[in-house]
Amino acid sequence: MCCLGRPPQNRDPKPDEIAMMKAVSLQRHIAFASQRLLVIVGNWSSAGVAGQNVELTSIARQWTQAEGLPALPMFHPA
């Protein structure tokens, strides 16, 4: 999430890891940078930040709310 990279061996992040990084890094970054909107890139980031248990294909390119801000989930360019 949020330019933090992937867990070791490129495995999927566990729910507790997502929650930790969201609290430790993402919320601080949003507050520090005075964000007005979020662009959420990738499946795990979208699920973690937007708090949705759906596939990215069904929510990509649709505005939503995340962390109290307008948010736009997108596919990762890779």
N, C-alpha and C positions, 0 to 999 in steps of 0.2 A: 504494500500500500504506500502511496505517496513517495515515490522514489526511494523506497527503503530496500528494494530488492526482494529476492526470493529466499525462502528458508534453505538450509543446507541440502545438497543433492537435488536442488530444484523441485523439491516435493511440494505438495499443496499445503498451505498454512493451516494450522489447527485453529479451532474457534478461540481458544485462550490466547494464541499468538495474535490473532486479528484484533481481539479486544485490547490487548496490551499495547500494541503499536498504535491503535486508534487513540487511546488515552494518552500515551506517552509522547507521541510525535505529531500525529495529524492535528489534533485539537490545538496544540501549542503553535504549530505552524500557521494554522488558520488565524489564530488570534494575533500572532506576531506580524503577519503580512497584511492584515486588515482586508481579507478577501471579500469580494462582493458576490462571487459565484464560484462554483467548483466544476471542473471538467474531470470526470472520473474515468480513467483509462484502464481497461482490462476487466476480465470476469471477476477475479477475486477482489479487486479494489471496489468494483461496483457493488458486489454483494456485501462487502464489509462496511463500506461507507454509507451506502443507501439503506442498509439493513433489510435487504430483500432477499428472499430465498428463491429467486427465479433465475433463469438463464439470461445471460446478457443479450442474446438474440431477441428476446421479447421486450427488453427495456431500453436498448440502445437507441440513441438519437431522440429520446423522449424526455422532456424536462421533468424533473422531480425535485424533492426537497431532501437535503442531507446536511446535518449539522446546522440546521437553521438557515441554510442558504439555498438559492436556486442551484440545481446540479444537473449536469448533462452527462450521462453515462455514454461511453464510446468504446469501440473496439480498439485494442492495442495495435499499433501500426505493424508490429512484427507478424 
